[in-house]
Amino acid sequence: MLADLRDISIILLAIESIVIGVILLLLLWQVRLLVLLLRDEMKPILKDAQETTRTVKSTTQFVGTRVARPVVKTASFFAGVRQVIKSMTEPLYPETASAKKAGGSSVPSPKPSAASTPSDSES
């Protein structure tokens, strides 16, 4: 009885080993197919990504040299012209110009002191 149980368990283990071996072979086959698929599909994707990168690089270089640099030079030139015009139209002494606009003289008038008030001189 014990020998029959031993023989049956050996047969079951052998069948299980065969099944596991077949499953491992199928798994290896699927991994191989996956690797081939990735290789065949990823190469074009990587080539497209590299081409896009080159296109973006050349576009940014073109925009930098043909668009951005002239715009910056023109804007800086006009900023300089505007500053020259501003400095030529502003007065040298802004405080005298503001006094003239207010209608006063260019020389500030002295404030009366407390000792020279008329009420003190009368008493």
SEDREN-737428 format. One record per residue (C-alpha): x, y, z; residue number from 1. Coordinates in steps of 0.1 Angstrom, whole numbers, plus 5000, padded with zeros to 4 digits. Layout:
<atoms>
- xx yy zz k
- X Y Z NUM .
...
</atoms>
This chain:
<atoms>
- xx yy zz k
- 5000 5000 5000 1 .
- 5028 5025 5009 2 .
- 5047 5014 4978 3 .
- 5017 5021 4956 4 .
- 5013 5056 4972 5 .
- 5050 5063 4966 6 .
- 5047 5052 4929 7 .
- 5016 5074 4924 8 .
- 5033 5104 4939 9 .
- 5064 5099 4917 10 .
- 5042 5097 4886 11 .
- 5024 5129 4897 12 .
- 5056 5147 4903 13 .
- 5069 5137 4869 14 .
- 5037 5149 4852 15 .
- 5040 5181 4871 16 .
- 5076 5186 4861 17 .
- 5066 5180 4824 18 .
- 5038 5206 4827 19 .
- 5060 5232 4843 20 .
- 5087 5226 4816 21 .
- 5061 5231 4789 22 .
- 5048 5263 4806 23 .
- 5084 5276 4809 24 .
- 5090 5269 4772 25 .
- 5058 5288 4763 26 .
- 5069 5317 4785 27 .
- 5103 5318 4769 28 .
- 5087 5318 4735 29 .
- 5064 5347 4745 30 .
- 5094 5367 4759 31 .
- 5112 5362 4726 32 .
- 5082 5374 4706 33 .
- 5080 5404 4729 34 .
- 5116 5413 4725 35 .
- 5113 5410 4687 36 .
- 5082 5432 4688 37 .
- 5098 5458 4709 38 .
- 5129 5458 4687 39 .
- 5109 5462 4655 40 .
- 5085 5488 4669 41 .
- 5109 5508 4691 42 .
- 5135 5515 4664 43 .
- 5111 5535 4642 44 .
- 5098 5553 4673 45 .
- 5133 5562 4684 46 .
- 5142 5573 4649 47 .
- 5111 5596 4648 48 .
- 5120 5610 4682 49 .
- 5156 5617 4671 50 .
- 5143 5634 4639 51 .
- 5119 5655 4659 52 .
- 5147 5665 4683 53 .
- 5169 5676 4654 54 .
- 5140 5695 4638 55 .
- 5133 5714 4671 56 .
- 5170 5722 4675 57 .
- 5173 5736 4641 58 .
- 5140 5756 4645 59 .
- 5151 5771 4677 60 .
- 5185 5781 4661 61 .
- 5167 5796 4632 62 .
- 5143 5816 4653 63 .
- 5171 5827 4676 64 .
- 5192 5840 4647 65 .
- 5166 5853 4623 66 .
- 5138 5865 4646 67 .
- 5149 5870 4683 68 .
- 5183 5887 4677 69 .
- 5169 5914 4653 70 .
- 5140 5921 4675 71 .
- 5162 5925 4705 72 .
- 5186 5948 4686 73 .
- 5157 5969 4673 74 .
- 5141 5972 4707 75 .
- 5174 5981 4723 76 .
- 5181 6007 4696 77 .
- 5147 6023 4702 78 .
- 5151 6022 4739 79 .
- 5184 6041 4735 80 .
- 5167 6066 4712 81 .
- 5139 6071 4737 82 .
- 5164 6076 4766 83 .
- 5183 6102 4745 84 .
- 5152 6121 4737 85 .
- 5141 6119 4773 86 .
- 5174 6132 4786 87 .
- 5174 6160 4760 88 .
- 5139 6172 4769 89 .
- 5142 6170 4807 90 .
- 5156 6201 4825 91 .
- 5190 6199 4841 92 .
- 5176 6210 4875 93 .
- 5141 6195 4880 94 .
- 5135 6213 4912 95 .
- 5137 6247 4895 96 .
- 5115 6235 4867 97 .
- 5088 6224 4892 98 .
- 5090 6258 4909 99 .
- 5085 6276 4876 100 .
- 5055 6254 4868 101 .
- 5040 6263 4902 102 .
- 5044 6301 4894 103 .
- 5070 6308 4920 104 .
- 5105 6321 4916 105 .
- 5135 6299 4911 106 .
- 5150 6311 4944 107 .
- 5131 6298 4974 108 .
- 5118 6325 4997 109 .
- 5130 6326 5033 110 .
- 5104 6316 5059 111 .
- 5097 6343 5086 112 .
- 5112 6335 5119 113 .
- 5095 6337 5152 114 .
- 5116 6366 5164 115 .
- 5106 6389 5135 116 .
- 5068 6386 5138 117 .
- 5050 6419 5139 118 .
- 5033 6411 5172 119 .
- 5066 6409 5190 120 .
- 5079 6442 5177 121 .
- 5048 6461 5187 122 .
- 5049 6453 5224 123 .
</atoms>
